Amino acid sequence: MLSDTLRNGANSKGFKLLLALILLSFIISGVGGYLIPRLNTDPVTIGEYKISSSEWTEQYNRRAQQLHQYGPQAAQLLENQDYVVELKKSVLETMIDNVAFNSQVWESGVRIGDEQVRDVIRNTPAFQKDGKFDNDLYLATVRNMGLSPDYFGEQMRLSMMSESVSRPIMSAASIALPYEVQNVARLLGERRSVNLYTVDQEAVSAATTVSEADAQAYYDSHHDEFIAPANVRFNYLLLSFEDLKEQVEVTDSALEDYYNLYAADFELDETRTVRHLLIKADADDAATRIAAVEQGLKDGTDFVKLVEQYSDEGKEQGGLLGTVERGTLAANLDQAAFSLGEGQVSGKIEDSLGTHFIKVDAIIAPHTPALAEIKDQVRTAYINAEARNLYNERVTTMSDLSFENPDSLDITAEAVKLKVQDSGLVAQGDVNAKWPFNNPELQNIAFNPDVYSSGINSQVITLDPDNSIVINVLEHHDAELKPFAEVKDTALAAAKTQKINDTCHGILQNYATSLQSDANAALPEHVTLQADVEVAIGTSNVAPSFGQAIFALPQDTTRAYTIDDNNGVQTLAVLTAVKAPSESELTGLEQVIGAQYSQYLNLVAQRGLYREARSLSEIEYNEEAINLVTRQSE
């Protein structure tokens, strides 16, 4: 075959030498620059400023780290690929807001002088020791943040410039006017009593019949309920990092070589064994106990005894917090713990919780444990590293061979030691399909006409950092309306449900009309009354949407009513009483709502500023670069 001849020729030494000479001549003549694509990897351009992928990723990582602080539930969210994609997009939009606003502030001519920046830095509590600015502490803190002092200062200047514009606007816009707070408080504290009327659906159902013609009519008017989604069936190879870990052979010599090569990766940071004494701020005898502790420390009293006698926490453990790394404790306690020498006790540290005293029992310097001490950790790291190398190699092989042998996955499967699998029918958009068939990127490829109509292998699809897949579509079926004969039973049931609801609604509507002229009108057959049901904002005794309908009624206890769906049952609600909150309830609600409403107004004002800044800026999205970053989460 011609392809085989070309392939054999391409592998010859003469051909490779010729190719090298041709490429060299292209580069020398400047043509090579046009052959090599200049990729634009900046996701967004705002005027003259570009937000880079690395900046975006760094900001996302910071947001993810913040979420981890909220416990395992937040960590589980970050395992959800769809959530991570949306979070990344949210981070990017926040960055655009900030850049657009800062750019407009700069262009408006607002400037902050060096002395103003220095004043702010000097007065920042994090850079002060014993109430005074400490330059060594400032430099150490900034460097721990991974920044240079000059860069930190410029960031501070930019922040102050933006704040000088935004703060007056935000402060004015965040003032919650008394009448606004009162109106919201009255509505939230209001309780409404209603009579609830429902129809016995079983009785109505027993008297309701539907014909095939009714089902046909329902089917004809609700085609969207009877659409069979498009589906595909494909062969696939799934390469998994986790599976490859099981194939890694581990020997003692390999572990020793790995440990020696990457010893720095196993180095432990400095840790300290710390004890803590706390006297809570709301304690009646706080001042007396603080003075007693300070005197005890002067007298050389053992810190553990002082904890047992005076502390509000940790008495049983002698105040022992254990061995901690830098950054583990609250910032004020962490600063104290890592500024003391071994055996030293801090002075009193005051914050909103109360007064703290910190003692350092021991300091364990940075060190690398011996291999024997961390052999399991080294084994895990070695297996991960070897499996990752193997994974990367096989991804490349899978990509090359599936392209070179496009009609089948068999040759590729043999090379990467995987089994060709059959997906069975996969419906388009089926988020409940088993993994990986519910993966959006996989579905996009599988339902791409160029893929399912060609019969050739797809590109390698990265499902997530640890899994890649390549597919070959065997069959494809377009979305289509299911035949009536196939869904007749479903249509009959739906038509009957609709007819029952219509009948119940009609009965309730007729009765509501009767009540308008006669408040004592007799209950119709099969109608049940729940009298004087009290409903409040956010109540759980009615469906949320039904509760909203009740509170949308005018305060007319002689004529106001609504008929709506209440947890799947047609229900008539007739307003019988409106009870306003008491003065004490109103005052309490106003106090709570006032602060929350101010925060809401602040957020609205902030969004307004950002929206205006965006409208004045030229913003260009690079969808390919954005997809490249977000796809790393899929």
C-alpha positions in Angstrom: 0.0 0.0 0.0 1.1 3.6 -0.6 0.7 4.5 3.1 3.1 1.6 4.0 5.6 2.7 1.4 5.5 6.3 2.7 5.9 5.1 6.3 8.9 2.9 5.4 10.5 5.7 3.5 9.9 8.1 6.4 11.7 5.8 8.8 14.8 5.6 6.6 18.0 7.5 7.6 18.2 9.3 4.2 14.7 10.7 4.5 15.3 11.9 8.0 18.5 13.7 7.0 16.7 15.3 4.0 13.9 16.4 6.3 16.4 18.0 8.7 18.0 19.9 5.9 14.7 21.2 4.6 13.6 22.3 8.1 16.9 24.0 8.7 16.6 25.9 5.4 13.1 27.0 6.4 14.3 28.3 9.7 17.2 30.1 8.3 15.0 31.8 5.7 12.5 32.8 8.4 9.7 30.7 7.0 9.8 28.4 10.1 8.3 31.2 12.2 5.1 31.0 10.1 4.9 27.2 10.3 5.1 27.1 14.1 1.7 28.4 15.4 2.0 31.2 18.0 -0.6 30.1 20.5 -2.5 32.7 22.4 -2.9 31.2 25.9 -4.2 34.3 27.6 -7.9 33.7 28.5 -9.0 37.3 28.6 -7.7 40.6 27.4 -8.9 43.8 29.1 -7.7 46.9 27.2 -3.9 46.6 27.3 -3.9 44.1 30.2 -4.0 40.3 29.7 -5.1 37.8 32.3 -2.8 34.8 31.9 -3.7 31.2 32.5 -1.2 31.0 35.3 -2.7 34.0 37.1 -6.2 32.5 36.7 -5.0 29.1 38.0 -3.2 30.7 40.9 -6.4 32.6 41.9 -8.5 29.5 41.6 -6.1 27.5 43.8 -6.3 30.1 46.4 -10.1 30.0 46.3 -10.0 26.2 46.5 -7.7 26.3 49.5 -10.2 28.7 51.2 -13.0 26.3 50.6 -11.0 23.4 52.1 -11.1 25.3 55.4 -14.9 24.8 55.6 -14.5 21.1 56.1 -15.2 17.8 54.2 -18.4 19.0 52.6 -16.6 21.8 50.8 -13.8 19.3 49.8 -16.4 17.0 48.3 -17.7 19.9 46.2 -14.2 20.3 44.7 -14.4 16.6 43.6 -17.4 17.5 41.5 -16.1 18.3 38.0 -19.0 20.5 37.0 -18.7 22.5 40.2 -15.0 23.0 39.7 -15.6 24.3 36.1 -18.2 26.8 37.3 -16.0 27.8 40.2 -13.1 28.5 37.8 -15.3 30.6 35.6 -16.5 32.5 38.6 -12.9 33.2 39.7 -12.1 34.5 36.2 -15.1 36.8 36.1 -14.1 38.2 39.5 -10.6 38.8 38.1 -12.1 40.6 35.1 -14.2 42.8 37.5 -11.1 43.8 39.5 -8.9 44.5 36.4 -11.6 46.5 34.7 -12.3 48.6 37.7 -8.7 49.2 38.6 -8.0 50.1 35.0 -10.7 52.7 35.0 -9.5 54.1 38.3 -6.0 54.5 36.8 -7.3 56.1 33.7 -9.3 58.6 35.8 -6.1 59.9 37.2 -6.3 58.7 40.8 -2.9 58.3 42.3 -1.5 57.3 45.8 1.8 58.6 47.0 4.7 56.6 48.4 4.2 58.1 51.9 0.6 57.1 52.0 1.5 53.5 51.1 4.2 53.5 53.8 1.8 54.8 56.4 -0.7 52.0 55.7 2.1 49.4 55.9 3.4 50.8 59.2 -0.1 50.8 60.7 -1.0 47.2 59.6 -1.2 45.1 62.8 0.3 42.0 61.1 3.6 44.0 60.7 3.7 45.3 64.3 5.4 43.9 67.4 4.7 45.3 70.8 2.5 48.0 69.3 5.2 49.2 66.9 6.1 48.6 63.3 8.8 45.9 63.0 10.6 46.0 59.6 12.1 42.5 60.0 8.6 41.1 60.7 7.3 43.0 57.7 10.0 41.6 55.4 9.6 38.1 56.7 5.8 38.2 56.3 5.9 39.5 52.8 8.5 36.9 51.7 6.5 34.1 53.3 3.7 35.3 51.0 6.1 34.7 48.1 6.3 38.4 47.2 9.0 41.0 47.1 8.6 44.1 49.2 8.4 46.3 46.1 5.8 44.1 44.5 3.8 44.1 47.7 4.0 47.8 48.0 2.7 48.3 44.4 -0.2 45.9 45.1 -1.0 47.9 48.2 -0.9 51.1 46.2 -3.3 49.7 43.6 -5.6 48.5 46.3 -5.6 51.9 48.0 -6.3 53.7 44.6 -9.3 51.5 44.0 -10.5 51.8 47.6 -10.3 55.6 47.5 -12.9 55.6 44.7 -15.1 52.7 45.8 -15.3 53.3 49.5 -17.3 56.6 49.5 -19.7 55.2 46.9 -20.1 51.9 48.7 -20.6 53.6 52.1 -23.3 55.9 50.8 -25.0 53.1 48.8 -25.0 50.7 51.8 -27.0 52.8 54.1 -30.3 50.9 54.8 -33.1 53.5 55.2 -35.3 52.9 58.3 -38.5 52.6 56.3 -37.0 50.0 54.0 -35.9 47.9 56.9 -39.2 48.3 58.7 -41.2 47.2 55.6 -39.0 44.1 55.1 -39.2 43.3 58.8 -43.0 43.6 58.8 -43.3 41.3 55.8 -40.9 38.7 57.3 -42.7 38.8 60.7 -46.2 38.7 59.3 -48.3 35.6 59.7 -51.3 34.8 57.6 -54.2 32.5 58.4 -55.9 30.7 55.5 -58.6 28.1 55.1 -57.3 25.4 52.8 -59.7 23.4 50.6 -58.7 20.3 48.7 -60.6 17.8 46.6 -60.5 14.1 47.2 -58.4 13.1 44.2 -59.2 9.4 44.5 -62.9 10.1 44.2 -62.4 12.3 41.2 -60.0 9.7 39.7 -62.7 7.0 40.1 -65.1 9.2 38.2 -62.6 10.2 35.5 -62.2 8.3 32.3 -59.9 9.0 29.4 -60.0 7.6 25.9 -57.3 6.8 23.4 -58.4 10.0 21.7 -57.6 12.0 24.9 -54.2 10.3 25.1 -53.6 11.1 21.4 -54.5 14.8 22.0 -52.2 15.0 25.0 -49.4 13.3 23.0 -49.9 15.8 20.1 -49.8 18.8 22.3 -46.8 17.6 24.5 -44.4 16.2 22.0 -41.5 17.5 24.1 -42.4 14.9 26.8 -42.1 12.0 24.3 -38.7 12.7 22.6 -36.2 9.9 22.6 -32.8 11.6 22.9 -30.0 10.9 20.3 -27.8 8.0 21.3 -24.6 6.4 20.2 -22.7 3.2 20.8 -18.9 3.0 20.6 -15.9 1.0 21.3 -13.4 2.6 23.7 -10.1 2.3 25.5 -9.9 3.7 29.0 -6.5 4.5 30.4 -6.6 4.9 34.2 -3.7 6.2 36.4 -5.2 4.3 39.3 -5.0 1.0 37.4 -1.4 1.7 36.3 -0.4 2.1 40.0 -1.1 -1.6 40.5 1.4 -2.5 37.7 4.3 -0.7 39.3 6.9 -3.1 40.6 8.5 -2.0 43.9 11.9 -3.1 45.2 13.9 -1.9 48.2 16.7 -0.7 45.9 14.2 1.3 43.8 12.8 2.9 46.9 16.3 3.8 48.2 17.3 5.3 44.8 14.0 7.3 44.7 14.5 8.5 48.3 18.1 9.6 47.6 17.1 11.4 44.5 14.1 13.2 46.0 15.1 13.6 49.6 14.1 17.3 49.6 10.5 16.3 48.9 10.3 14.5 52.2 11.9 17.3 54.3 9.7 18.2 57.3 9.2 21.9 58.1 10.0 23.2 61.6 7.4 22.2 64.1 6.8 23.2 67.7 5.1 21.6 70.7 2.8 24.3 72.1 0.7 24.8 75.2 -2.1 27.3 75.5 -3.9 29.1 78.3 -7.1 31.0 77.6 -9.2 33.3 79.8 -12.4 34.1 78.0 -13.3 37.7 77.5 -16.9 37.3 78.9 -15.7 35.7 82.2 -16.6 37.8 85.2 -13.3 37.3 86.9 -11.2 37.6 83.8 -9.1 40.6 85.0 -8.3 38.9 88.3 -7.2 35.6 86.6 -5.1 37.4 84.0 -3.3 39.3 86.8 -2.8 36.0 88.7 -1.3 34.3 85.6 1.0 37.2 84.9 2.2 37.1 88.5 2.6 33.4 88.4 4.8 33.6 85.3 7.0 36.2 87.0 7.3 33.9 90.0 8.3 31.0 87.8 5.2 28.9 88.4 5.0 25.9 86.1 2.8 26.8 83.1 0.8 23.5 83.3 -0.2 24.4 86.9 -1.3 27.8 85.7 -3.4 26.2 83.0 -5.0 23.8 85.5 -5.8 26.6 87.8 -6.8 29.5 85.6 -7.6 28.4 82.0 -11.1 28.2 80.6 -9.9 25.4 78.1 -7.6 22.4 78.0 -7.1 22.0 81.7 -7.1 18.2 81.5 -4.3 18.2 78.9 -2.3 21.0 80.6 -3.1 23.2 77.7 -1.3 21.0 75.2 -2.1 21.8 71.6 0.3 19.2 70.3 3.0 19.6 67.7 2.1 22.3 65.1 3.5 23.6 61.9 3.6 27.3 61.0 0.3 28.6 59.9 -1.7 25.9 61.8 -2.9 28.2 64.6 -4.8 31.5 64.4 -2.6 34.2 63.1 -1.9 36.0 66.4 -1.2 32.8 68.2 0.9 31.4 65.4 3.1 34.6 65.4 3.7 34.2 69.1 4.4 30.5 69.0 7.0 30.9 66.2 8.7 33.9 67.7 9.5 32.3 71.1 12.5 30.2 72.1 12.2 26.7 73.5 10.7 26.8 77.0 9.6 30.5 76.7 6.1 31.8 77.4 4.5 34.7 75.6 3.0 37.8 77.1 -0.7 38.1 77.1 -2.3 38.0 73.6 -5.7 39.7 73.4 -8.4 39.2 70.8 -12.2 38.8 70.6 -12.1 35.4 72.3 -10.2 36.6 75.3 -6.7 36.6 76.6 -4.2 34.0 75.6 -0.8 32.8 76.8 1.4 30.5 74.7 4.3 28.3 75.8 6.7 26.5 73.5 7.7 23.2 75.0 10.0 22.0 72.2 11.3 23.1 68.8 11.8 20.5 66.2 14.1 21.9 63.5 13.5 21.2 59.7 14.8 17.7 58.9 14.5 14.8 56.5 13.5 11.6 58.3 15.5 8.4 57.6 14.1 6.1 54.9 13.1 3.5 57.4 10.9 6.0 59.2 8.9 7.0 56.1 9.2 4.0 54.0 5.4 3.7 53.3 5.3 7.4 52.3 8.3 6.9 50.0 6.7 3.8 48.5 3.5 5.7 47.8 5.4 8.6 46.2 7.5 6.2 44.1 4.4 4.3 42.9 2.7 7.5 42.0 5.7 8.8 40.1 6.3 5.6 38.2 2.5 5.3 37.4 2.4 8.9 36.2 5.4 8.3 33.9 3.7 5.2 32.6 0.4 7.0 32.2 2.0 9.8 30.2 3.9 7.4 28.0 0.7 5.4 27.2 -1.4 8.5 26.6 1.1 9.5 23.9 1.2 5.9 22.5 -2.6 5.8 22.5 -2.8 9.1 20.7 -0.3 8.2 18.1 -1.5 4.7 17.3 -5.2 5.5 17.3 -4.4 8.2 14.7 -2.1 6.0 12.6 -4.6 3.1 12.7 -7.9 5.1 12.5 -10.3 2.3 11.6 -9.9 0.2 14.7 -8.7 0.3 18.3 -7.3 -3.2 18.3 -3.6 -2.3 17.5 -3.7 0.5 20.0 -5.2 -1.7 22.7 -2.4 -4.3 22.3 0.3 -1.6 22.5 -1.1 0.0 25.7 -2.2 -3.3 27.2 -5.9 -2.4 27.5 -9.1 -4.2 26.5 -11.4 -2.8 23.9 -14.8 -2.2 25.6 -18.3 -1.6 24.3 -20.2 1.3 25.7 -23.7 0.0 24.9 -26.2 2.7 23.9 -25.4 6.1 25.5 -28.1 8.8 25.4 -27.1 12.4 24.7 -27.2 14.6 27.7 -27.8 11.7 30.1 -26.1 13.0 33.3 -27.2 9.9 35.2 -25.3 7.6 32.8 -22.5 5.7 34.5 -19.0 7.2 34.5 -17.3 8.0 32.1 -20.3 8.1 29.7 -21.8 11.1 31.6 -18.6 13.2 31.1 -19.5 16.4 29.1 -16.3 16.3 27.0 -16.8 12.7 26.1 -20.4 13.3 25.1 -19.4 16.4 23.0 -16.9 14.2 21.1 -19.2 11.2 20.8 -22.1 13.3 19.4 -19.9 15.3 17.1 -21.0 14.6 13.5 -17.4 14.5 12.3 -16.7 11.6 14.7 -19.9 9.5 14.6 -20.2 9.7 10.8 -16.6 9.0 9.9 -16.1 5.6 11.5 -12.6 6.6 12.6 -11.1 6.8 16.0 -11.6 10.0 18.0 -8.8 12.1 19.5 -7.7 11.1 23.0 -10.1 12.7 25.4 -8.9 13.8 28.8 -11.7 13.0 31.3 -9.7 14.3 34.2 -6.0 14.4 35.2 -6.0 10.6 35.9 -8.1 9.2 33.1 -8.0 9.4 29.3 -10.2 7.7 26.7 -10.3 7.2 22.9 -13.5 6.0 21.2 -14.7 4.7 17.9 -18.4 5.2 17.3 -20.1 2.1 15.9 -23.7 3.4 15.6 -25.6 6.7 16.0 -29.3 7.5 16.2 -30.8 11.0 16.0 -33.2 12.3 18.6 -36.7 11.5 17.4 -40.3 11.5 18.6 -41.3 8.2 20.0 -44.3 6.6 18.2 -47.6 7.1 19.9 -48.1 3.3 20.1 -44.9 3.0 22.1 -45.9 5.6 24.7 -49.7 5.3 24.7 -49.8 4.1 28.3 -47.7 7.0 29.5 -49.9 9.4 27.5 -53.1 7.9 28.9 -51.8 8.3 32.5 -50.6 11.9 31.8 -53.9 12.8 30.1 -55.9 11.4 33.1 -53.7 13.3 35.6 -54.3 16.5 33.6 -58.0 15.9 33.5 -58.2 15.2 37.3 -56.3 18.4 38.0 -58.6 20.4 35.7 -61.6 18.9 37.4 -60.3 19.7 40.9 -59.4 23.2 39.9 -62.9 23.7 38.4 -64.6 22.5 41.6 -62.4 24.8 43.8 -62.9 27.7 41.4 -66.7 27.3 41.6 -66.6 27.1 45.3 -64.4 30.1 45.7 -66.9 32.1 43.6 -69.7 30.9 45.9 -67.8 32.1 49.0 -67.6 35.6 47.4 -71.4 35.9 47.8 -71.9 33.6 50.8 -69.2 33.2 53.4 -71.1 30.2 54.8 -71.6 28.4 51.5 -71.8 24.6 52.0 -68.8 22.5 51.1 -69.2 20.6 47.8 -69.0 16.9 47.7 -65.5 15.5 48.1 -64.0 18.8 49.3 -62.1 18.9 52.6 -61.4 22.0 54.7 -58.3 22.7 56.9 -59.4 25.7 58.9 -57.2 28.6 60.0 -53.8 27.2 58.9 -51.1 29.7 59.9 -48.5 30.5 57.2 -45.3 32.5 57.7 -42.5 33.4 55.3 -40.4 30.3 54.9 -43.0 28.0 56.6 -42.8 24.3 55.9 -46.5 23.4 56.2 -47.2 24.4 52.6 -45.1 24.2 49.4 -42.7 27.2 49.0 -44.4 28.4 45.8 -47.8 28.1 47.3 -46.7 30.1 50.3 -45.5 32.8 48.0 -48.9 32.8 46.3 -50.6 33.3 49.7 -48.4 36.2 50.6 -49.0 37.8 47.2 -52.7 38.1 48.1 -54.0 41.6 49.1 -54.8 42.0 52.8 -58.5 41.5 52.2 -59.9 38.9 54.5 -63.4 38.9 52.8 -62.5 38.3 49.1 -58.8 37.3 48.7 -58.0 33.7 47.6 -55.7 31.7 45.3 -55.8 28.3 43.7 -52.5 26.7 43.0 -50.5 23.5 43.2 -49.5 22.6 46.7 -47.1 19.7 46.8 -48.9 18.1 43.8 -52.4 18.8 45.0 -54.7 21.5 43.6 -55.5 23.7 46.7 -57.8 26.7 47.4 -56.4 29.1 50.0 -58.9 31.7 51.3 -57.4 34.4 53.5 -59.0 34.7 56.9 -56.6 36.8 59.0 -53.4 38.8 58.8 -51.4 39.1 62.0 -48.6 41.7 62.1 -45.5 41.0 64.2 -45.4 42.4 67.8 -43.3 45.5 68.5 -40.6 43.3 70.2 -40.6 40.9 67.2 -40.4 43.8 64.8 -37.5 45.4 66.7 -35.6 42.1 66.8 -36.2 41.5 63.0 -35.1 45.1 62.2 -31.8 44.5 64.1 -31.1 41.3 62.1 -32.3 42.6 58.8 -30.6 46.0 59.1 -27.1 44.5 58.9 -28.0 41.9 56.3 -29.8 44.5 54.1 -26.8 46.8 54.3 -24.6 43.9 53.1 -27.0 43.3 50.3 -27.0 47.0 49.3 -23.2 46.9 49.5 -23.1 44.0 47.1 -25.5 45.7 44.7 -23.4 48.8 44.7 -20.2 46.8 44.1 -21.8 44.9 41.2 -22.9 48.3 39.8 -19.4 49.6 39.9 -18.0 46.5 38.2 -20.7 46.5 35.6 -20.0 50.2 34.7 -16.2 49.5 34.6 -16.8 46.6 32.3 -19.0 48.8 30.0 -16.1 51.3 29.7 -13.5 48.5 29.0 -12.7 46.5 25.9 -12.9 42.9 27.1 -12.0 40.1 24.7 -12.5 36.4 25.7 -10.2 33.7 24.3 -12.6 30.7 24.3 -9.9 28.3 23.3 -7.6 29.3 26.2 -10.6 29.3 28.6 -11.6 25.8 27.5 -8.0 24.7 27.9 -8.1 25.7 31.6 -11.6 24.5 32.4 -11.1 21.2 30.6 -8.4 20.3 33.1 -11.3 19.9 35.6 -13.3 17.6 33.4 
